[in-house]
Amino acid sequence: MAMKVIKRRLPDLLLEQGLVTEEQLKECIALQRTQGQNLAHILVERKYLSEEDLVITLSEQLGIPHMRVGNYNIPKEVLAEVPEALARQHAMLPISTTGDVLTLAMSNPLNIMALDDLRMLTSYEIEPVVAVESELMAAIDKNYGGGKAHDLYDELLAKDAEKEIEVVDDRDKVEDVSELETGAEDEPVKRLVRLILFNALELGASDIHFEPFEKIVRIRYRVDGTLEEAKGPPKNLQSNLVARLKILSNNRIDETRKPQDGRIHIRYNNRDIDFRVAYLPSKYGEKVVLRVLDKSNLTLDLEGMGFEKQPMEAFNHALGLPHGMILMTGPTGSGKTTTLYSALNKLNVVTRNVVTVEDPIEYELFGITQVATHTAIGLTFAEVLRQILRQDPDIIMVGEIRDHETADVAVKAALTGHLVLSTLHTNDASGVFPRLVDMGIEPFLVQSSVALAAAQRLLKRVCSFCKEPVNVPKDVLERIQYKYNDEDGPPQFVRGRGCAKCKNTGYKGRVAVIEAMPDYPEIQELVMNRASGTQLKLMAMKCGMRTLRMNGISKAVKGQTTIEQVLEHTTAD
């Protein structure tokens, strides 16, 4: 028989039966308001009430049968009537269907809202039975497949990450959340997310990739520029894990069809660390990539970055100019932004007004006004840059020059007495000039505004624990155009043998290599004549510029990296 609507409250029933006192009830109701947990669960947890007494009282007073659900194997078609997230949220399990009636085991059959939600969702009349909550949750795990997930929690949480990392989350105490949020707020899900972040920081990863496929969820960490696969969570936790990340990054959890961006802030070993989070809808769910932004690891000492002599001198000269553009180029993850932040830190003195426009702001720098773009409301790079020019700036950093409009405003700013720093996507430093011309900037404006073009790469650093000498064949040195004095013989290169410290890779950490191309007078005429990047590069080399390949080989000669890394990340001159 379908259930009638019950209007009695659980506290009244418990008081009538003398199972709890008013003081105990008031205490637990106050806890419910702050913690958002089920009242019966709190009473049982604090040992004011036994689960058995609760079930018997509800059964007798409401005229509802009670049952033991531990040994039930529910048919898949019956389980499909109630979504797992809803079953866990309200501690209820579908038992069987007969005609238009669904028999439902519940720990609290007085939860009228849950019954109404389910009635609308399934179009069934609901016939509840009462069950012990602990048995009910175990049965939910067993039937929906959550048992394996909890086994994984136990295995993963053997590492005591809780003492090391604290997620700063102002929404932990929100009471009224959606079904998906409730699943995401389960303590095991919270702890698993913390562990994923903790492992990334322990490994020194720069990125975390959360990738859904048909039957698995893959987690990969980018360490020293290479992706490494880690053990992934169960597939049935995918939605809750993504929802938890969205809660932490203040994104909409009900939006799964459009890309979203957010930011997570945590504390780890007394350090404040941010994660920039990007959500991308894919065939089997949302792919999530988190970029680790650890300000404590940010090297804000330009001289300390280890650049070779020629590019370092060129960079310092350009930073000393009163106006002009300094443009960094290189692939994603090559350290361009870090170099620009280091340059800004050097320029950041009380006598200068320094302003940046970024998408998004990666690191906060004291003494610098930083503005984030917001395309949805018209705050594009170009628009923010126009507004910045009204703020009496001395130095401006533009996160990236992406289009003609931004390039045009940046060039005009550089020509009107401002020092402008930015990034551009080209293969090398010489490609900056033709790239700006291709974007619609007149050649005479390009040659007048660009003070320095620089390209950067990050090479893997040889592990200092297993470093050993290696002989590089003469033909290899000839192929990379490395010349040495025959009397002294070839230099002694090194490699990493592989050890536990570097996980047998031979590399640990990375080293930056840069080429810096000043606006030599000899190349200005070539720029005016729309010369190619190759022509500009050859002329710059004649003027004294050292290329990425040359500077990379210098790093290898010093024993900081290997010839293989140089060949992989740089092209022949």
Backbone torsions as a table, in degrees:
resi	resn	phi	psi	omega
1	MET	NA	135.5	-179.7
2	ALA	-67.0	149.6	-173.7
3	MET	-75.9	140.4	170.9
4	LYS	-82.2	155.4	178.8
5	VAL	-71.0	126.2	-177.6
6	ILE	-101.1	128.2	-175.0
7	LYS	-109.1	3.0	178.2
8	ARG	-81.7	151.1	-178.2
9	ARG	-100.0	148.2	-179.4
10	LEU	-60.0	-44.4	179.8
11	PRO	-57.7	-39.1	-179.7
12	ASP	-64.0	-42.3	179.8
13	LEU	-62.9	-43.5	-177.3
14	LEU	-67.7	-37.1	178.1
15	LEU	-68.3	-41.8	179.8
16	GLU	-59.6	-37.5	-177.9
17	GLN	-84.9	-4.6	179.4
18	GLY	69.2	25.7	-177.9
19	LEU	-82.7	-24.9	176.6
20	VAL	-138.0	159.4	176.4
21	THR	-94.9	164.7	178.4
22	GLU	-62.4	-37.5	-179.6
23	GLU	-64.0	-44.4	179.0
24	GLN	-63.0	-40.6	-179.0
25	LEU	-65.8	-43.4	178.7
26	LYS	-62.0	-41.7	179.6
27	GLU	-61.1	-44.7	-176.7
28	CYS	-73.4	-33.1	176.3
29	ILE	-65.3	-39.5	177.3
30	ALA	-63.0	-41.2	177.5
31	LEU	-65.2	-38.3	179.5
32	GLN	-60.5	-39.2	-178.1
33	ARG	-67.4	-31.6	-178.8
34	THR	-89.9	-32.2	-175.6
35	GLN	-98.4	-21.1	179.2
36	GLY	74.8	14.8	-179.2
37	GLN	-88.7	167.0	176.2
38	ASN	-65.6	136.2	-177.0
39	LEU	-60.9	-45.7	-179.9
40	ALA	-60.4	-39.5	179.1
41	HIS	-61.2	-40.4	-179.4
42	ILE	-67.5	-41.9	179.8
43	LEU	-61.4	-41.8	179.4
44	VAL	-70.1	-41.3	-178.2
45	GLU	-61.5	-36.6	-178.5
46	ARG	-89.7	7.0	175.5
47	LYS	62.5	27.6	172.9
48	TYR	-84.7	-15.6	-174.6
49	LEU	-151.9	137.8	176.5
50	SER	-89.3	152.9	179.5
51	GLU	-62.0	-38.9	-179.5
52	GLU	-63.5	-44.0	177.8
53	ASP	-61.6	-39.8	179.7
54	LEU	-62.2	-47.7	-177.6
55	VAL	-64.0	-44.9	-179.1
56	ILE	-62.7	-41.9	179.8
57	THR	-62.4	-49.1	-179.8
58	LEU	-61.5	-41.7	-178.0
59	SER	-64.1	-47.0	-176.7
60	GLU	-71.5	-43.5	-174.7
61	GLN	-74.3	-30.0	-176.4
62	LEU	-101.3	-8.0	-179.6
63	GLY	69.9	33.2	-178.6
64	ILE	-113.2	130.8	179.9
65	PRO	-66.0	153.5	173.6
66	HIS	-115.9	156.7	-175.9
67	MET	-148.1	157.1	174.3
68	ARG	-96.1	121.3	-171.5
69	VAL	-101.5	0.5	-172.2
70	GLY	-58.6	-35.8	-174.2
71	ASN	-99.6	9.9	-177.8
72	TYR	-81.1	133.0	169.8
73	ASN	-109.5	105.8	-173.4
74	ILE	-83.4	133.2	175.9
75	PRO	-58.6	145.7	-177.2
76	LYS	-59.9	-36.7	-178.1
77	GLU	-67.5	-27.5	176.4
78	VAL	-76.6	-44.0	177.5
79	LEU	-57.9	-35.5	-177.0
80	ALA	-64.3	-18.4	-179.3
81	GLU	-71.8	-24.1	-178.1
82	VAL	-123.2	115.4	178.9
83	PRO	-59.0	144.5	-177.7
84	GLU	-57.3	-42.7	-178.7
85	ALA	-59.4	-40.4	179.6
86	LEU	-69.7	-39.5	178.5
87	ALA	-60.7	-42.8	-179.5
88	ARG	-72.1	-38.1	-178.0
89	GLN	-61.1	-43.4	-174.0
90	HIS	-106.7	7.6	-179.9
91	ALA	51.6	63.8	179.7
92	MET	-143.5	151.4	-174.8
93	LEU	-138.9	123.4	176.2
94	PRO	-68.8	134.1	-176.4
95	ILE	-103.1	-47.4	-178.5
96	SER	-163.7	164.9	174.0
97	THR	-124.2	136.9	176.4
98	THR	-135.7	109.0	-175.7
99	GLY	63.6	-123.2	179.5
100	ASP	-102.8	22.6	-178.9
101	VAL	-116.7	130.7	176.1
102	LEU	-108.4	120.0	175.6
103	THR	-83.5	127.8	-171.1
104	LEU	-129.5	120.8	174.5
105	ALA	-81.4	131.3	-176.8
106	MET	-137.4	149.3	172.4
107	SER	-84.2	-23.9	-179.5
108	ASN	-138.6	88.2	-179.4
109	PRO	-71.0	-2.9	175.4
110	LEU	-83.6	-0.5	179.7
111	ASN	-79.1	82.8	-175.0
112	ILE	-64.4	-35.8	-179.5
113	MET	-62.0	-41.0	179.2
114	ALA	-64.5	-41.7	179.5
115	LEU	-64.7	-41.4	178.4
116	ASP	-65.2	-42.4	178.4
117	ASP	-58.8	-45.1	-176.7
118	LEU	-70.2	-36.5	179.3
119	ARG	-62.8	-41.8	178.4
120	MET	-70.0	-35.8	-177.4
121	LEU	-70.5	-39.6	-171.5
122	THR	-102.7	-18.1	-174.6
123	SER	66.5	11.8	175.3
124	TYR	-92.6	154.4	162.9
125	GLU	-80.0	140.3	-172.7
126	ILE	-103.6	127.5	174.4
127	GLU	-113.9	104.3	-174.7
128	PRO	-84.2	151.0	166.7
129	VAL	-128.5	153.5	-176.1
130	VAL	-95.2	139.3	178.7
131	ALA	-137.3	155.0	175.8
132	VAL	-67.4	130.0	-172.0
133	GLU	-59.4	-44.4	-178.2
134	SER	-62.2	-40.9	177.1
135	GLU	-67.4	-36.9	-179.0
136	LEU	-64.4	-45.3	-179.9
137	MET	-66.3	-36.8	176.7
138	ALA	-64.7	-38.8	178.8
139	ALA	-68.6	-35.8	176.1
140	ILE	-62.6	-45.6	177.0
141	ASP	-58.5	-45.0	-176.2
142	LYS	-64.8	-45.4	-173.3
143	ASN	-82.3	-34.2	178.5
144	TYR	-90.1	-5.5	178.7
145	GLY	91.7	12.9	-177.7
146	GLY	-76.7	-14.0	-178.4
147	GLY	-59.8	-42.5	179.4
148	LYS	-63.2	-35.5	180.0
149	ALA	-63.3	-42.0	-178.6
150	HIS	-70.8	-30.4	173.2
151	ASP	-62.3	-39.6	179.4
152	LEU	-65.4	-39.1	177.6
153	TYR	-56.5	-49.1	-177.0
154	ASP	-58.0	-40.8	-179.0
155	GLU	-67.7	-45.9	-177.0
156	LEU	-69.9	-39.3	-173.8
157	LEU	-81.7	4.4	170.7
158	ALA	-61.4	-28.6	171.7
159	LYS	-78.1	122.3	-173.1
160	ASP	-84.2	74.1	-178.3
161	ALA	-74.5	-18.9	-175.6
162	GLU	-57.7	-33.4	-175.9
163	LYS	-76.8	-15.6	-172.4
164	GLU	-101.5	-25.0	-170.3
165	ILE	-135.2	139.5	178.5
166	GLU	-131.7	120.4	177.1
167	VAL	-83.5	125.1	179.2
168	VAL	-84.2	103.2	-172.2
169	ASP	-134.4	107.4	-177.8
170	ASP	-77.3	-4.8	-175.0
171	ARG	-102.3	7.7	-177.6
172	ASP	-59.3	-27.1	-173.8
173	LYS	-103.9	15.1	177.0
174	VAL	-66.8	131.3	-174.5
175	GLU	-89.4	-46.2	-172.4
176	ASP	-100.1	98.4	-178.9
177	VAL	-122.9	163.0	-178.3
178	SER	-75.1	174.4	-178.8
179	GLU	-59.2	-45.4	-177.9
180	LEU	-67.0	-39.0	177.3
181	GLU	-61.6	-38.5	-178.2
182	THR	-62.9	-43.4	175.8
183	GLY	-61.4	-38.0	-179.1
184	ALA	-71.3	-22.4	-178.6
185	GLU	-88.6	-3.4	176.4
186	ASP	-57.2	136.6	-175.7
187	GLU	-55.9	-41.9	177.8
188	PRO	-59.8	-37.4	179.0
189	VAL	-66.9	-42.7	176.9
190	LYS	-57.6	-45.4	-176.2
191	ARG	-69.3	-35.0	178.9
192	LEU	-67.8	-39.8	176.3
193	VAL	-63.1	-43.4	178.4
194	ARG	-61.0	-38.0	-178.6
195	LEU	-67.8	-38.8	178.2
196	ILE	-61.8	-43.4	178.0
197	LEU	-67.0	-41.1	179.7
198	PHE	-60.1	-46.1	-179.8
199	ASN	-61.3	-38.2	178.8
200	ALA	-60.8	-42.7	-178.8
201	LEU	-71.9	-35.9	177.4
202	GLU	-64.8	-35.9	-179.4
203	LEU	-81.1	-12.5	-174.7
204	GLY	72.6	32.9	-177.1
205	ALA	-74.1	150.9	175.6
206	SER	-97.2	-21.2	-178.7
207	ASP	-147.0	152.3	172.4
208	ILE	-121.6	129.3	177.9
209	HIS	-111.3	121.6	177.4
210	PHE	-110.8	107.3	-167.9
211	GLU	-123.2	116.9	179.4
212	PRO	-87.9	136.3	172.9
213	PHE	-125.2	-176.0	-172.4
214	GLU	-59.1	-45.0	-174.0
215	LYS	-119.9	-7.5	-178.2
216	ILE	-136.9	165.7	169.6
217	VAL	-120.2	123.8	-177.6
218	ARG	-103.6	137.5	174.1
219	ILE	-117.7	129.0	177.9
220	ARG	-130.9	143.8	176.4
221	TYR	-112.9	137.2	174.6
222	ARG	-93.6	111.7	-178.2
223	VAL	-119.4	123.0	-177.8
224	ASP	52.5	38.2	175.1
225	GLY	86.6	-5.1	-177.6
226	THR	-117.8	136.6	179.1
227	LEU	-78.9	131.5	177.8
228	GLU	-121.5	130.3	-177.7
229	GLU	-81.9	139.6	176.3
230	ALA	-118.8	168.8	179.1
231	LYS	-66.4	126.8	-176.5
232	GLY	-90.8	163.6	178.3
233	PRO	-77.9	166.2	176.3
234	PRO	-62.1	149.1	-178.8
235	LYS	-59.2	-35.2	-176.0
236	ASN	-71.5	-7.3	176.5
237	LEU	-96.7	-1.4	-173.4
238	GLN	-54.3	-52.3	-176.3
239	SER	-62.1	-42.4	-178.5
240	ASN	-68.2	-37.4	178.6
241	LEU	-66.1	-44.2	178.4
242	VAL	-64.6	-41.2	178.4
243	ALA	-61.7	-41.0	178.7
244	ARG	-61.5	-43.6	177.6
245	LEU	-61.8	-39.3	179.7
246	LYS	-66.7	-37.0	176.9
247	ILE	-62.0	-45.4	-178.6
248	LEU	-66.8	-32.9	-177.0
249	SER	-96.3	9.6	176.9
250	ASN	58.4	42.6	174.6
251	ASN	-107.2	166.6	-179.8
252	ARG	-77.9	122.8	-179.6
253	ILE	-81.0	-17.8	179.9
254	ASP	-88.7	-1.0	178.1
255	GLU	-101.3	106.0	-178.6
256	THR	-118.6	-0.4	-176.1
257	ARG	-100.3	-17.0	-178.0
258	LYS	-117.5	148.8	175.0
259	PRO	-64.1	148.6	175.9
260	GLN	-137.3	157.3	175.9
261	ASP	-129.1	146.1	178.3
262	GLY	-156.7	-169.8	-175.8
263	ARG	-148.3	135.5	177.4
264	ILE	-116.6	136.8	179.2
265	HIS	-116.7	128.9	179.7
266	ILE	-133.7	167.1	171.2
267	ARG	-117.8	132.5	-176.7
268	TYR	-140.2	117.2	-177.9
269	ASN	52.4	43.5	179.3
270	ASN	65.5	20.3	175.8
271	ARG	-114.6	139.5	175.0
272	ASP	-87.8	125.0	-176.4
273	ILE	-131.5	138.3	176.5
274	ASP	-108.6	150.9	170.2
275	PHE	-121.4	125.2	172.9
276	ARG	-89.0	122.3	-170.7
277	VAL	-113.5	132.8	177.8
278	ALA	-126.5	128.4	179.9
279	TYR	-108.0	132.2	-178.5
280	LEU	-132.8	117.2	178.6
281	PRO	-63.6	134.6	177.1
282	SER	-134.7	-178.1	-173.0
283	LYS	-60.2	-39.9	-174.7
284	TYR	-109.6	26.0	179.3
285	GLY	125.4	-173.1	-176.6
286	GLU	-89.2	127.7	171.4
287	LYS	-83.4	136.9	-178.8
288	VAL	-123.2	131.0	175.0
289	VAL	-123.2	127.1	179.3
290	LEU	-112.7	123.9	175.9
291	ARG	-95.3	125.5	-178.2
292	VAL	-81.0	124.3	178.9
293	LEU	-118.9	92.9	-176.8
294	ASP	-105.1	100.8	-176.4
295	LYS	-62.9	-28.7	-179.0
296	SER	-67.4	-22.8	178.6
297	ASN	-94.9	1.4	-178.1
298	LEU	-77.9	118.1	179.2
299	THR	-85.1	105.4	-177.9
300	LEU	-99.3	26.3	177.6
301	ASP	-114.9	103.2	-176.4
302	LEU	-59.9	-42.5	179.3
303	GLU	-65.1	-30.0	-177.9
304	GLY	-79.8	-0.8	-178.4
305	MET	-80.3	-7.5	172.7
306	GLY	79.7	25.9	178.0
307	PHE	-69.3	153.6	177.4
308	GLU	-69.8	167.4	-170.5
309	LYS	-59.1	-52.3	-175.3
310	GLN	-61.6	-50.4	178.9
311	PRO	-65.3	-32.3	179.8
312	MET	-66.5	-43.9	178.3
313	GLU	-64.0	-41.8	-179.8
314	ALA	-63.9	-41.2	-179.7
315	PHE	-64.7	-46.8	-179.4
316	ASN	-63.2	-37.9	178.1
317	HIS	-63.1	-44.3	-179.1
318	ALA	-65.1	-37.4	179.7
319	LEU	-68.0	-21.4	178.7
320	GLY	-85.6	-5.3	-179.5
321	LEU	-76.2	149.7	-179.9
322	PRO	-75.5	-21.7	-178.9
323	HIS	-157.2	169.5	-178.2
324	GLY	122.8	175.2	-179.1
325	MET	-112.9	134.9	171.2
326	ILE	-112.9	114.1	-173.9
327	LEU	-114.8	125.8	177.0
328	MET	-101.0	140.1	177.9
329	THR	-133.9	159.3	-178.9
330	GLY	151.2	163.9	-179.4
331	PRO	-69.1	167.7	175.9
332	THR	-58.8	134.1	179.0
333	GLY	83.1	15.4	-179.2
334	SER	-93.3	1.9	176.3
335	GLY	90.1	14.9	-178.6
336	LYS	-59.5	-48.2	-176.8
337	THR	-63.2	-39.5	178.7
338	THR	-60.5	-42.1	178.9
339	THR	-63.8	-42.3	179.5
340	LEU	-66.5	-39.6	176.4
341	TYR	-62.3	-39.5	178.4
342	SER	-64.1	-39.9	177.1
343	ALA	-64.5	-42.9	178.5
344	LEU	-62.1	-39.9	179.9
345	ASN	-61.5	-36.9	178.1
346	LYS	-68.8	-35.3	-177.8
347	LEU	-83.9	-12.9	-172.9
348	ASN	-78.5	90.1	175.9
349	VAL	-124.7	162.7	-172.1
350	VAL	-65.4	-20.5	-178.7
351	THR	-85.1	-1.9	-178.3
352	ARG	-120.9	144.4	174.4
353	ASN	-99.1	109.4	-176.9
354	VAL	-109.9	128.1	-178.6
355	VAL	-132.7	141.3	177.7
356	THR	-124.9	153.7	169.3
357	VAL	-126.9	122.6	-171.0
358	GLU	-136.1	160.0	178.3
359	ASP	-142.6	91.2	-8.2
360	PRO	-92.2	-175.8	174.1
361	ILE	-72.9	120.0	-175.5
362	GLU	-87.7	-47.3	-179.9
363	TYR	-131.5	140.0	177.8
364	GLU	-88.2	128.8	-178.7
365	LEU	-117.7	122.9	-178.6
366	PHE	-66.3	138.2	177.4
367	GLY	90.1	-2.8	-178.9
368	ILE	-119.0	133.6	175.2
369	THR	-82.5	118.7	-177.3
370	GLN	-115.6	130.1	-176.8
371	VAL	-120.2	133.0	177.5
372	ALA	-98.2	139.6	176.4
373	THR	-72.1	157.6	176.8
374	HIS	-149.9	87.0	-172.5
375	THR	-59.2	-34.9	-175.9
376	ALA	-59.8	-28.0	-179.6
377	ILE	-111.8	16.2	174.4
378	GLY	89.7	5.1	179.4
379	LEU	-87.4	74.2	177.1
380	THR	-83.6	170.8	176.3
381	PHE	-54.3	-47.1	-176.4
382	ALA	-63.9	-43.3	-177.5
383	GLU	-67.0	-45.1	178.3
384	VAL	-62.7	-39.2	180.0
385	LEU	-62.1	-39.6	176.5
386	ARG	-61.8	-41.9	-179.6
387	GLN	-69.5	-35.7	178.5
388	ILE	-61.4	-37.6	-178.5
389	LEU	-63.9	-16.3	176.4
390	ARG	-90.8	0.1	-177.3
391	GLN	-101.2	18.9	178.7
392	ASP	53.4	54.4	-179.0
393	PRO	-82.2	152.0	168.7
394	ASP	-99.3	-40.8	-177.2
395	ILE	-130.9	135.4	-178.2
396	ILE	-127.8	135.0	170.5
397	MET	-115.3	127.6	176.3
398	VAL	-108.1	122.6	-175.0
399	GLY	-51.6	-43.2	-179.5
400	GLU	-160.5	138.6	172.7
401	ILE	-94.4	108.1	-173.0
402	ARG	-105.9	-25.0	-171.9
403	ASP	-144.7	174.2	-178.1
404	HIS	-60.7	-41.6	-176.0
405	GLU	-61.0	-47.6	179.7
406	THR	-65.4	-42.9	179.5
407	ALA	-60.9	-40.8	-178.0
408	ASP	-64.1	-46.1	-179.7
409	VAL	-66.8	-39.7	-179.0
410	ALA	-65.2	-42.1	178.8
411	VAL	-63.6	-43.8	-179.8
412	LYS	-65.1	-35.6	176.8
413	ALA	-64.3	-41.6	179.8
414	ALA	-65.9	-30.2	-178.4
415	LEU	-85.0	-8.7	-177.8
416	THR	-112.9	30.8	170.4
417	GLY	95.8	17.2	179.2
418	HIS	-116.2	146.1	172.6
419	LEU	-93.7	119.4	-174.1
420	VAL	-114.5	127.2	175.7
421	LEU	-113.5	137.8	-179.9
422	SER	-160.8	178.2	176.5
423	THR	-120.4	156.7	-178.0
424	LEU	-147.9	149.1	-178.9
425	HIS	-98.1	101.3	170.9
426	THR	-141.8	171.3	-176.8
427	ASN	-77.4	-34.3	-178.7
428	ASP	-149.4	-179.3	-175.0
429	ALA	-64.4	-39.7	-176.9
430	SER	-66.8	-21.3	180.0
431	GLY	-74.7	-10.4	-179.0
432	VAL	-63.2	-43.9	-174.3
433	PHE	-65.4	-54.2	177.2
434	PRO	-63.9	-27.4	179.1
435	ARG	-65.9	-42.8	177.8
436	LEU	-65.0	-37.8	177.3
437	VAL	-64.0	-41.6	178.0
438	ASP	-62.9	-27.8	179.5
439	MET	-81.0	1.6	174.6
440	GLY	100.6	9.7	177.0
441	ILE	-88.2	132.6	-178.7
442	GLU	-62.6	138.8	-177.9
443	PRO	-53.8	-37.4	-178.3
444	PHE	-68.1	-29.6	176.2
445	LEU	-74.1	-35.8	179.0
446	VAL	-64.0	-50.6	-177.0
447	GLN	-68.2	-23.0	178.7
448	SER	-84.3	-26.2	-171.3
449	SER	-100.0	-33.6	-174.7
450	VAL	-79.4	115.0	178.4
451	ALA	-89.5	-32.0	-178.2
452	LEU	-156.2	135.0	170.8
453	ALA	-116.5	133.1	-177.3
454	ALA	-135.9	145.5	176.6
455	ALA	-122.4	143.9	-175.5
456	GLN	-134.6	147.5	172.6
457	ARG	-137.0	157.1	172.8
458	LEU	-113.4	121.0	178.3
459	LEU	-103.9	149.1	177.3
460	LYS	-68.8	136.3	-179.7
461	ARG	-88.5	137.7	178.5
462	VAL	-64.3	134.9	179.5
463	CYS	-61.7	125.2	-177.2
464	SER	-73.6	-16.5	-177.4
465	PHE	-83.2	-26.0	-177.6
466	CYS	-128.1	24.3	180.0
467	LYS	-65.6	136.6	177.5
468	GLU	-146.1	152.9	-179.6
469	PRO	-70.3	153.2	178.4
470	VAL	-146.0	141.1	178.2
471	ASN	-91.0	125.5	178.4
472	VAL	-97.7	123.3	-178.6
473	PRO	-54.9	149.0	-177.3
474	LYS	-61.0	-37.0	-178.5
475	ASP	-66.3	-30.6	176.8
476	VAL	-68.4	-42.5	178.5
477	LEU	-64.0	-36.8	177.5
478	GLU	-67.7	-37.8	-178.7
479	ARG	-65.4	-33.5	179.0
480	ILE	-92.0	8.4	174.8
481	GLN	61.0	36.7	177.2
482	TYR	-93.0	124.0	-178.8
483	LYS	-108.0	138.7	179.3
484	TYR	-140.1	163.2	-179.9
485	ASN	-75.0	123.7	-178.0
486	ASP	-61.2	-31.6	-178.7
487	GLU	-67.4	-39.7	-179.9
488	ASP	-81.3	-21.9	-178.2
489	GLY	81.7	175.1	-178.7
490	PRO	-68.2	151.7	179.2
491	PRO	-69.0	164.1	179.6
492	GLN	-94.0	107.3	176.7
493	PHE	-86.5	167.9	-178.7
494	VAL	-131.3	167.3	172.4
495	ARG	-148.2	165.7	175.5
496	GLY	-96.3	126.6	-178.5
497	ARG	-70.1	-31.7	-176.0
498	GLY	106.8	125.5	-179.4
499	CYS	-152.1	179.4	-178.6
500	ALA	-64.0	-33.3	-177.8
501	LYS	-63.5	-35.4	-177.3
502	CYS	-108.3	14.1	-179.3
503	LYS	56.6	36.8	176.9
504	ASN	61.9	24.9	177.2
505	THR	-93.8	-22.4	-176.0
506	GLY	86.6	-4.3	-178.6
507	TYR	-128.1	145.4	174.0
508	LYS	-150.7	113.4	-176.8
509	GLY	89.3	179.5	-179.8
510	ARG	-138.5	159.7	-179.4
511	VAL	-130.4	138.4	-177.3
512	ALA	-86.9	138.4	174.1
513	VAL	-124.0	134.8	-174.1
514	ILE	-136.7	147.2	166.9
515	GLU	-119.3	136.2	-176.1
516	ALA	-122.8	124.6	-176.2
517	MET	-117.1	99.0	176.5
518	PRO	-67.5	165.8	177.7
519	ASP	-81.7	72.4	-179.3
520	TYR	-58.9	141.7	176.6
521	PRO	-55.5	-32.9	-177.6
522	GLU	-66.1	-24.8	-178.1
523	ILE	-95.7	-9.9	-176.6
524	GLN	-63.2	-40.2	178.4
525	GLU	-66.4	-36.3	177.6
526	LEU	-63.9	-40.1	178.0
527	VAL	-63.5	-42.4	179.3
528	MET	-60.3	-31.8	-178.9
529	ASN	-92.8	13.7	177.5
530	ARG	58.7	44.5	179.3
531	ALA	-67.5	156.4	179.1
532	SER	-75.5	166.6	177.7
533	GLY	-62.1	-36.1	179.6
534	THR	-63.5	-43.9	179.0
535	GLN	-63.4	-41.3	179.3
536	LEU	-65.8	-38.2	-179.5
537	LYS	-65.3	-44.8	179.8
538	LEU	-61.7	-41.2	179.3
539	MET	-67.8	-41.0	179.7
540	ALA	-63.6	-37.7	178.0
541	MET	-64.2	-37.0	176.5
542	LYS	-65.7	-29.7	-179.7
543	CYS	-83.0	-6.1	176.3
544	GLY	117.4	1.7	179.7
545	MET	-72.0	135.5	174.2
546	ARG	-100.0	129.7	-173.4
547	THR	-79.7	173.7	175.6
548	LEU	-57.3	-43.7	-179.1
549	ARG	-61.8	-44.9	-179.9
550	MET	-62.0	-46.7	-178.7
551	ASN	-69.7	-31.8	176.3
552	GLY	-65.6	-42.5	177.8
553	ILE	-63.5	-38.0	177.0
554	SER	-60.1	-38.8	176.8
555	LYS	-64.8	-38.8	179.6
556	ALA	-67.3	-39.8	178.7
557	VAL	-62.1	-34.6	179.6
558	LYS	-79.2	-3.0	178.5
559	GLY	81.7	16.9	-178.7
560	GLN	-88.1	-28.9	179.8
561	THR	-144.2	-173.2	-177.2
562	THR	-114.7	161.5	176.0
563	ILE	-60.0	-37.8	-179.4
564	GLU	-59.7	-41.1	178.7
565	GLN	-65.9	-39.6	178.9
566	VAL	-62.5	-45.8	-179.3
567	LEU	-66.2	-33.8	-177.6
568	GLU	-71.9	-35.5	-170.8
569	HIS	-107.4	-3.0	178.5
570	THR	-130.7	159.1	179.5
571	THR	-108.4	160.5	-179.7
572	ALA	-64.1	146.8	-178.5
573	ASP	-79.7	NA	NA
